[in-house]
Amino acid sequence: MRYLLCLTALIAAPALAQDDPAASVSQERLQADVEALVAFGTRHTLSEPDHPTRGIGAARRWGTAQFEEISASCGGCLEIVHPERVETGDRIPDGVLIRNVVAIQRGSERPDEVVIVQGHIDSRGSDVMDAEVEAPGANDNASGSSLVLEAARALSQRQYPTTIVYALLSGEEQGLFGGALMADYALEQGWTVKTVLNNDIVGGSCGSDGYCEDALVRVFSEGLRGDADEQTQAGIRRWGAENDSPSRNISRWLWHMGEYTYPDGLQVQQTWRADRIGRGGDHLPFLDRGLPAVRISVAVEDYDHQHQDLGTVNGIVYGDTVEEMDFAYLAEVTRFNVRALDELARAPMPPRGEIEVIMQSEARITLYPQQGEACQVIWRRLTEASDWEPHREMCWDSFDFARTGSPVIVDADGLRGDDWTFGLSSIAPDGAESPVASLVPGGAFRPLASEAE
């Protein structure tokens, strides 16, 4: 294998910023979509599915119509599907049909590599079992649903080597059923899921305590892998790999994108826990199945205007209404997602690799070049550091790789494995770069079961 040091990663960020895929994002369209969803009165999962203008069924049909309109504008580029199954649970005692609305934009080169952007379309009031009360669900989560639709409008006008999936999920408030259905659907399709961006409560900039923050967005990521078996957990302890899950590395990647590629846009507040304390979202079922996912949410939550019936008590106005939203902020979060999806859909999968560090003074790394990439970057991180720093970049001739398929073995230039954590990222010929895959147990961007096979 022929390889050489190159500067692709150093010049990629300015090139990406020159062609901003988020330029077409419309604050006015986002607001119109939120208002349309609120107009259904309630979108409770247990509400009437067949009513023409009210409830979850009407909202899902509206979402389908929006995807159909978007697809028509790009020459039929979206395949619209409706994964469904009947679920029962503590909050669905009599069983109900959970139905997601999903639009698939197939990749031209590696269609089974997939990035997913999603938001739940259902809403609730104070009583999670009350399917009749007015539950506008403006910020929670018409905001995330409108973001998914606007992302489809922006990105469907482009072609990508890998697939983008846009998903409106049902049943989140009743127990994350839509997320579980979507994760199982992805596995059934045989997709290799690169990243799931779960957008939930993304349309407000002020909290119930009066504190406001419109320059940051929170990204929640798990530390220990939710699907790790006992053997993997033991390896994580032995290697000190508690901070190296794929989800955590997606969070770092998103932080880097905001900090360096689009410094004038929203910045990332990395929140290093799977979700808010004691709460959950539709990314968690993906993590339970070994699929990399993060939750994107507002920098500060307004608890007076989520999960509350409409009304005024002791002078405090309650209810999740349009009036409490910040649509300029929602537009910025949407642009943030569109930019991330654009690069992730162009980038190769994070690469697999191997590292030898035990009982030797210098780490040794084996790289496995893959189709669709021009280079791989070796990253390093001191054990107490929060972020990666580039160590070395390896580039190769795709013709040579296609002919030989040989691994590349690289010494870590005198760095001791006990003091550093190493990882790899992959760079496409156009400069798009994947998140880092840590070279530790549980750090790969694939389900552990498939790795074992």
VEXDREN-2710 file (C-alpha; in Angstrom, 1 decimal):
% VEXDREN-2710
k/r/px/py/pz
1/MET/0.0/0.0/0.0
2/ARG/1.4/3.4/-1.0
3/TYR/0.6/6.2/1.5
4/LEU/1.8/9.7/2.2
5/LEU/1.2/12.5/4.6
6/CYS/-1.2/15.2/3.3
7/LEU/-3.0/18.3/4.3
8/THR/-6.6/17.4/3.3
9/ALA/-8.1/17.8/6.8
10/LEU/-6.4/21.2/7.4
11/ILE/-7.9/22.7/4.3
12/ALA/-11.3/21.0/4.4
13/ALA/-13.0/23.2/7.0
14/PRO/-12.7/26.5/5.0
15/ALA/-13.9/24.8/1.8
16/LEU/-17.0/23.4/3.5
17/ALA/-18.0/26.8/4.9
18/GLN/-18.0/28.4/1.4
19/ASP/-20.9/26.3/0.3
20/ASP/-23.3/26.4/3.2
21/PRO/-26.1/23.8/2.8
22/ALA/-28.2/25.6/5.3
23/ALA/-28.6/28.7/3.3
24/SER/-32.1/27.8/2.2
25/VAL/-33.5/27.2/5.8
26/SER/-36.5/29.4/6.3
27/GLN/-37.6/30.7/9.7
28/GLU/-41.0/31.5/8.2
29/ARG/-41.6/27.9/7.0
30/LEU/-40.5/26.5/10.3
31/GLN/-43.0/28.7/12.1
32/ALA/-45.8/27.8/9.6
33/ASP/-45.1/24.1/10.2
34/VAL/-45.2/24.5/14.0
35/GLU/-48.5/26.4/13.7
36/ALA/-49.9/23.7/11.5
37/LEU/-49.0/21.0/14.0
38/VAL/-50.4/23.0/16.9
39/ALA/-53.7/23.4/15.0
40/PHE/-54.4/19.7/15.3
41/GLY/-55.4/20.5/19.0
42/THR/-53.7/17.4/20.4
43/ARG/-51.3/14.9/18.9
44/HIS/-51.5/12.5/21.8
45/THR/-50.6/9.0/20.8
46/LEU/-53.9/7.6/22.1
47/SER/-56.0/10.3/20.4
48/GLU/-58.5/9.6/17.6
49/PRO/-56.4/8.3/14.6
50/ASP/-59.1/8.8/12.0
51/HIS/-60.4/12.3/12.7
52/PRO/-59.8/14.5/9.7
53/THR/-58.5/17.6/11.5
54/ARG/-57.7/16.6/15.1
55/GLY/-55.3/14.2/16.8
56/ILE/-52.3/12.0/16.0
57/GLY/-53.7/10.5/12.8
58/ALA/-54.4/13.9/11.2
59/ALA/-50.9/15.1/12.2
60/ARG/-49.3/12.0/10.6
61/ARG/-51.2/12.4/7.4
62/TRP/-50.1/16.0/7.3
63/GLY/-46.5/15.0/7.8
64/THR/-46.8/12.5/5.0
65/ALA/-48.2/15.1/2.7
66/GLN/-45.3/17.4/3.5
67/PHE/-42.8/14.7/2.6
68/GLU/-44.7/14.0/-0.7
69/GLU/-44.6/17.7/-1.6
70/ILE/-40.8/17.8/-0.9
71/SER/-40.3/14.7/-2.9
72/ALA/-42.2/16.2/-5.8
73/SER/-39.9/19.2/-5.8
74/CYS/-36.8/17.0/-6.2
75/GLY/-38.2/14.7/-8.9
76/GLY/-39.3/11.9/-6.6
77/CYS/-36.1/11.7/-4.6
78/LEU/-37.7/10.6/-1.4
79/GLU/-39.2/7.1/-0.7
80/ILE/-41.9/7.5/2.0
81/VAL/-42.6/4.6/4.3
82/HIS/-44.7/4.1/7.4
83/PRO/-43.2/1.5/9.8
84/GLU/-45.9/0.5/12.3
85/ARG/-46.8/-2.1/14.9
86/VAL/-49.2/-2.4/17.8
87/GLU/-47.7/-1.6/21.2
88/THR/-48.9/-2.0/24.8
89/GLY/-47.3/-0.7/28.0
90/ASP/-47.8/1.2/31.2
91/ARG/-49.0/4.2/29.3
92/ILE/-50.7/2.2/26.5
93/PRO/-52.8/-0.3/28.6
94/ASP/-55.1/-1.3/25.8
95/GLY/-52.7/-1.3/22.9
96/VAL/-52.4/1.2/20.1
97/LEU/-50.9/1.3/16.6
98/ILE/-47.6/3.2/16.6
99/ARG/-46.9/4.5/13.2
100/ASN/-43.9/6.6/12.1
101/VAL/-43.7/8.8/9.0
102/VAL/-40.3/8.3/7.3
103/ALA/-38.8/9.7/4.1
104/ILE/-35.6/8.0/2.7
105/GLN/-33.2/9.8/0.4
106/ARG/-31.1/7.0/-1.0
107/GLY/-27.4/7.5/-1.4
108/SER/-25.9/7.1/-4.8
109/GLU/-22.8/5.1/-3.9
110/ARG/-23.2/3.4/-0.5
111/PRO/-27.0/3.4/0.1
112/ASP/-26.8/1.1/3.2
113/GLU/-24.7/3.7/5.1
114/VAL/-27.3/5.9/6.8
115/VAL/-27.6/9.1/8.8
116/ILE/-31.0/9.7/10.5
117/VAL/-32.5/13.0/11.6
118/GLN/-35.7/12.6/13.7
119/GLY/-38.2/14.2/16.0
120/HIS/-41.3/12.9/17.7
121/ILE/-44.6/14.3/16.4
122/ASP/-46.8/13.3/19.4
123/SER/-47.7/15.7/22.3
124/ARG/-49.2/15.5/25.8
125/GLY/-50.7/17.6/28.6
126/SER/-50.2/17.4/32.3
127/ASP/-51.8/13.9/32.5
128/VAL/-49.9/11.6/30.2
129/MET/-53.0/9.5/29.8
130/ASP/-55.4/12.3/28.8
131/ALA/-55.9/12.0/25.0
132/GLU/-58.6/14.6/24.9
133/VAL/-57.2/17.7/26.6
134/GLU/-55.7/20.4/24.4
135/ALA/-52.0/19.6/24.0
136/PRO/-50.5/22.0/21.4
137/GLY/-47.0/20.6/21.9
138/ALA/-45.3/23.6/20.2
139/ASN/-41.8/23.3/21.5
140/ASP/-42.2/19.6/22.6
141/ASN/-42.1/18.6/19.9
142/ALA/-43.5/20.4/16.9
143/SER/-40.2/22.2/16.9
144/GLY/-38.3/19.0/16.2
145/SER/-40.8/17.8/13.7
146/SER/-40.7/21.1/11.7
147/LEU/-36.9/20.9/11.8
148/VAL/-36.9/17.4/10.2
149/LEU/-39.2/18.7/7.4
150/GLU/-37.0/21.7/6.8
151/ALA/-33.9/19.6/6.7
152/ALA/-35.5/17.4/4.0
153/ARG/-36.3/20.6/2.0
154/ALA/-32.7/21.8/2.2
155/LEU/-30.9/18.5/1.6
156/SER/-33.2/16.8/-0.9
157/GLN/-32.0/19.3/-3.5
158/ARG/-28.5/17.7/-3.3
159/GLN/-27.2/14.2/-4.0
160/TYR/-25.1/12.3/-1.5
161/PRO/-23.1/9.0/-1.6
162/THR/-24.9/7.8/1.5
163/THR/-28.5/7.7/2.6
164/ILE/-30.3/10.4/4.7
165/VAL/-33.4/9.3/6.6
166/TYR/-36.0/11.9/7.8
167/ALA/-38.3/10.5/10.5
168/LEU/-41.4/11.8/12.4
169/LEU/-41.9/9.5/15.3
170/SER/-45.0/8.6/17.3
171/GLY/-45.4/7.4/20.8
172/GLU/-42.4/9.1/22.5
173/GLU/-44.5/10.5/25.4
174/GLN/-46.0/7.1/26.1
175/GLY/-42.7/5.3/26.4
176/LEU/-40.2/5.9/23.5
177/PHE/-42.2/3.5/21.3
178/GLY/-41.6/5.4/18.0
179/GLY/-37.8/5.5/18.6
180/ALA/-37.8/1.7/19.3
181/LEU/-39.8/1.1/16.2
182/MET/-37.4/3.2/14.1
183/ALA/-34.3/1.5/15.5
184/ASP/-35.8/-1.9/14.8
185/TYR/-36.7/-0.8/11.3
186/ALA/-33.1/0.4/10.7
187/LEU/-31.8/-3.0/11.8
188/GLU/-34.4/-4.9/9.7
189/GLN/-33.2/-2.9/6.6
190/GLY/-29.6/-4.0/7.2
191/TRP/-28.6/-0.3/7.4
192/THR/-25.2/0.6/8.8
193/VAL/-26.2/3.6/11.0
194/LYS/-23.5/6.2/11.0
195/THR/-25.4/8.7/13.3
196/VAL/-28.8/9.5/14.7
197/LEU/-29.6/13.1/15.4
198/ASN/-32.6/13.1/17.7
199/ASN/-34.1/16.6/17.9
200/ASP/-36.5/17.1/20.9
201/ILE/-37.4/20.5/22.3
202/VAL/-35.3/22.7/20.0
203/GLY/-37.4/25.8/19.7
204/GLY/-37.0/28.0/22.8
205/SER/-34.2/30.1/24.2
206/CYS/-35.5/31.1/27.7
207/GLY/-36.1/29.0/30.7
208/SER/-38.8/29.1/33.4
209/ASP/-36.3/30.9/35.7
210/GLY/-35.9/33.7/33.2
211/TYR/-32.4/32.7/32.1
212/CYS/-32.0/33.0/28.3
213/GLU/-29.3/31.5/26.0
214/ASP/-29.6/31.6/22.2
215/ALA/-26.0/31.0/21.2
216/LEU/-25.7/27.4/22.4
217/VAL/-27.4/24.0/21.8
218/ARG/-27.0/21.0/24.1
219/VAL/-25.9/17.7/22.7
220/PHE/-26.5/14.7/25.1
221/SER/-24.3/11.6/24.6
222/GLU/-23.9/8.4/26.6
223/GLY/-20.6/7.4/28.1
224/LEU/-20.8/3.6/28.6
225/ARG/-22.4/1.9/25.7
226/GLY/-26.0/0.8/26.5
227/ASP/-25.5/-2.5/24.6
228/ALA/-22.2/-3.4/26.2
229/ASP/-22.1/-7.0/27.4
230/GLU/-20.1/-8.1/30.5
231/GLN/-17.0/-8.8/28.4
232/THR/-17.1/-5.4/26.8
233/GLN/-17.7/-3.7/30.1
234/ALA/-14.7/-5.4/31.5
235/GLY/-12.6/-4.3/28.6
236/ILE/-13.8/-0.7/29.0
237/ARG/-12.7/-0.7/32.6
238/ARG/-9.3/-2.2/31.8
239/TRP/-8.7/0.3/29.0
240/GLY/-10.0/3.3/30.7
241/ALA/-12.5/3.7/27.9
242/GLU/-15.5/5.1/29.8
243/ASN/-15.4/8.3/27.8
244/ASP/-15.1/6.8/24.3
245/SER/-18.5/5.5/23.1
246/PRO/-19.5/6.3/19.5
247/SER/-22.2/8.7/20.9
248/ARG/-19.6/10.6/22.9
249/ASN/-17.4/10.9/19.7
250/ILE/-20.4/12.2/17.7
251/SER/-20.8/14.9/20.4
252/ARG/-17.2/15.9/20.0
253/TRP/-17.6/15.9/16.3
254/LEU/-20.6/18.3/16.5
255/TRP/-18.7/20.5/18.9
256/HIS/-15.8/20.7/16.5
257/MET/-18.1/21.5/13.6
258/GLY/-19.6/24.4/15.5
259/GLU/-16.3/25.7/16.9
260/TYR/-14.2/25.5/13.7
261/THR/-16.2/25.0/10.5
262/TYR/-19.2/27.3/11.3
263/PRO/-18.0/29.6/14.1
264/ASP/-20.7/32.1/13.4
265/GLY/-23.5/29.6/14.0
266/LEU/-24.7/27.8/17.1
267/GLN/-22.0/26.4/19.4
268/VAL/-22.3/23.1/21.2
269/GLN/-22.7/22.6/24.9
270/GLN/-21.6/19.0/25.4
271/THR/-23.7/17.4/28.1
272/TRP/-22.0/14.2/29.0
273/ARG/-24.9/12.1/30.0
274/ALA/-27.4/10.1/27.9
275/ASP/-30.2/12.5/28.5
276/ARG/-31.5/15.0/31.1
277/ILE/-31.5/13.6/34.7
278/GLY/-34.4/11.2/35.1
279/ARG/-35.7/11.8/31.6
280/GLY/-35.4/10.2/28.2
281/GLY/-35.9/10.6/24.4
282/ASP/-36.1/8.6/21.2
283/HIS/-32.4/8.3/20.8
284/LEU/-32.2/5.9/23.8
285/PRO/-33.7/2.9/22.0
286/PHE/-31.0/3.3/19.3
287/LEU/-28.3/3.3/22.0
288/ASP/-29.8/0.2/23.6
289/ARG/-29.4/-1.6/20.2
290/GLY/-25.8/-0.5/19.7
291/LEU/-26.6/2.2/17.2
292/PRO/-24.9/5.6/17.6
293/ALA/-27.2/8.4/18.6
294/VAL/-27.3/11.8/20.4
295/ARG/-30.1/14.1/21.6
296/ILE/-30.0/17.7/20.5
297/SER/-32.0/20.1/22.6
298/VAL/-32.3/23.7/23.8
299/ALA/-29.6/25.2/26.0
300/VAL/-32.1/25.9/28.8
301/GLU/-35.5/24.3/29.3
302/ASP/-38.8/26.1/30.1
303/TYR/-40.6/23.7/32.5
304/ASP/-43.7/25.9/32.8
305/HIS/-44.3/25.4/29.1
306/GLN/-43.9/21.6/28.6
307/HIS/-46.0/18.7/29.8
308/GLN/-48.5/21.2/31.1
309/ASP/-52.2/21.8/30.5
310/LEU/-53.1/25.3/29.2
311/GLY/-54.0/27.7/32.0
312/THR/-52.9/30.4/34.5
313/VAL/-52.2/29.5/38.1
314/ASN/-51.1/32.1/40.7
315/GLY/-50.2/34.4/37.8
316/ILE/-48.0/31.9/36.0
317/VAL/-49.1/31.0/32.5
318/TYR/-48.7/27.3/31.6
319/GLY/-48.9/25.4/28.4
320/ASP/-46.6/24.6/25.4
321/THR/-47.8/27.2/23.0
322/VAL/-46.4/29.0/19.9
323/GLU/-46.2/32.3/21.8
324/GLU/-43.5/30.9/24.1
325/MET/-41.2/29.9/21.2
326/ASP/-38.1/31.6/19.7
327/PHE/-38.3/30.9/15.9
328/ALA/-35.0/32.6/15.2
329/TYR/-33.4/30.1/17.6
330/LEU/-35.2/27.2/16.0
331/ALA/-33.9/28.3/12.6
332/GLU/-30.4/28.3/13.9
333/VAL/-30.8/24.8/15.4
334/THR/-32.1/23.6/12.0
335/ARG/-29.2/25.1/10.2
336/PHE/-26.9/23.3/12.7
337/ASN/-28.6/20.0/11.9
338/VAL/-28.5/20.6/8.1
339/ARG/-24.8/21.3/8.2
340/ALA/-24.1/18.2/10.3
341/LEU/-26.2/16.0/8.1
342/ASP/-24.6/17.4/4.9
343/GLU/-21.1/16.5/6.0
344/LEU/-22.0/13.2/7.6
345/ALA/-23.8/12.1/4.4
346/ARG/-20.7/12.8/2.4
347/ALA/-18.2/11.3/4.8
348/PRO/-17.3/7.6/4.9
349/MET/-18.0/5.5/7.9
350/PRO/-15.7/5.9/10.9
351/PRO/-12.9/3.4/10.2
352/ARG/-12.1/0.3/12.1
353/GLY/-8.5/-0.3/13.3
354/GLU/-6.4/-2.1/15.8
355/ILE/-3.9/-0.9/18.4
356/GLU/-1.1/-2.7/20.2
357/VAL/-0.1/-1.0/23.5
358/ILE/0.3/-3.6/26.1
359/MET/3.9/-4.3/27.4
360/GLN/5.6/-2.1/24.9
361/SER/7.0/1.4/25.0
362/GLU/5.3/2.7/21.9
363/ALA/1.8/2.3/20.6
364/ARG/1.4/0.6/17.2
365/ILE/-1.8/1.2/15.1
366/THR/-3.1/-0.9/12.2
367/LEU/-5.3/1.0/9.7
368/TYR/-7.8/-0.7/7.3
369/PRO/-8.5/1.6/4.3
370/GLN/-12.1/1.5/3.1
371/GLN/-13.9/2.4/0.0
372/GLY/-15.1/6.0/-0.4
373/GLU/-12.2/7.6/1.5
374/ALA/-9.0/9.4/0.6
375/CYS/-7.3/9.5/4.0
376/GLN/-7.5/8.4/7.5
377/VAL/-6.5/10.6/10.5
378/ILE/-5.0/9.2/13.6
379/TRP/-6.2/11.2/16.6
380/ARG/-4.8/11.2/20.2
381/ARG/-6.1/12.4/23.5
382/LEU/-4.4/12.5/26.9
383/THR/-6.3/10.4/29.4
384/GLU/-7.5/13.4/31.3
385/ALA/-8.3/15.5/28.2
386/SER/-11.8/16.1/26.9
387/ASP/-11.2/16.5/23.2
388/TRP/-9.1/14.9/20.5
389/GLU/-6.1/16.4/18.8
390/PRO/-4.8/15.3/15.3
391/HIS/-1.7/13.2/15.5
392/ARG/-1.0/12.0/11.9
393/GLU/-2.8/11.8/8.6
394/MET/-2.4/8.9/6.2
395/CYS/-3.6/9.3/2.6
396/TRP/-3.5/6.7/-0.2
397/ASP/-4.3/6.0/-3.8
398/SER/-7.7/4.4/-4.2
399/PHE/-6.5/2.4/-7.1
400/ASP/-3.8/0.8/-5.0
401/PHE/-6.3/0.0/-2.3
402/ALA/-8.7/-1.6/-4.7
403/ARG/-6.0/-3.8/-6.0
404/THR/-4.3/-4.8/-2.8
405/GLY/-6.6/-4.1/0.2
406/SER/-3.6/-4.3/2.5
407/PRO/-3.6/-2.9/6.0
408/VAL/-1.3/-0.1/6.9
409/ILE/0.7/-0.4/10.2
410/VAL/1.9/2.9/11.8
411/ASP/4.0/3.5/14.9
412/ALA/2.7/6.3/17.2
413/ASP/5.9/8.3/17.0
414/GLY/7.1/7.4/20.5
415/LEU/3.8/8.0/22.3
416/ARG/3.1/5.5/25.1
417/GLY/-0.3/3.8/25.1
418/ASP/-0.7/4.1/28.9
419/ASP/-0.7/7.9/28.6
420/TRP/-2.9/8.4/25.5
421/THR/-6.1/7.3/24.0
422/PHE/-6.1/6.9/20.2
423/GLY/-8.8/7.0/17.5
424/LEU/-9.3/7.1/13.8
425/SER/-11.5/9.2/11.4
426/SER/-12.0/8.9/7.7
427/ILE/-11.9/11.7/5.1
428/ALA/-13.7/11.6/1.8
429/PRO/-12.1/12.9/-1.4
430/ASP/-14.1/16.1/-1.0
431/GLY/-12.8/16.7/2.5
432/ALA/-15.9/15.6/4.5
433/GLU/-14.7/13.9/7.7
434/SER/-16.3/11.2/9.9
435/PRO/-16.5/11.3/13.7
436/VAL/-13.6/9.6/15.4
437/ALA/-13.8/5.9/16.3
438/SER/-11.8/5.3/19.4
439/LEU/-9.4/2.4/19.4
440/VAL/-10.7/0.9/22.6
441/PRO/-13.3/-1.7/23.6
442/GLY/-16.8/-0.4/22.7
443/GLY/-15.4/2.5/20.6
444/ALA/-16.4/1.2/17.2
445/PHE/-19.5/2.7/15.3
446/ARG/-21.1/-0.7/14.9
447/PRO/-23.3/-2.9/17.1
448/LEU/-21.1/-5.1/19.3
449/ALA/-22.9/-8.3/18.1
450/SER/-21.9/-7.6/14.5
451/GLU/-18.4/-6.9/15.6
452/ALA/-18.2/-10.3/17.2
453/GLU/-19.4/-12.0/14.0
END
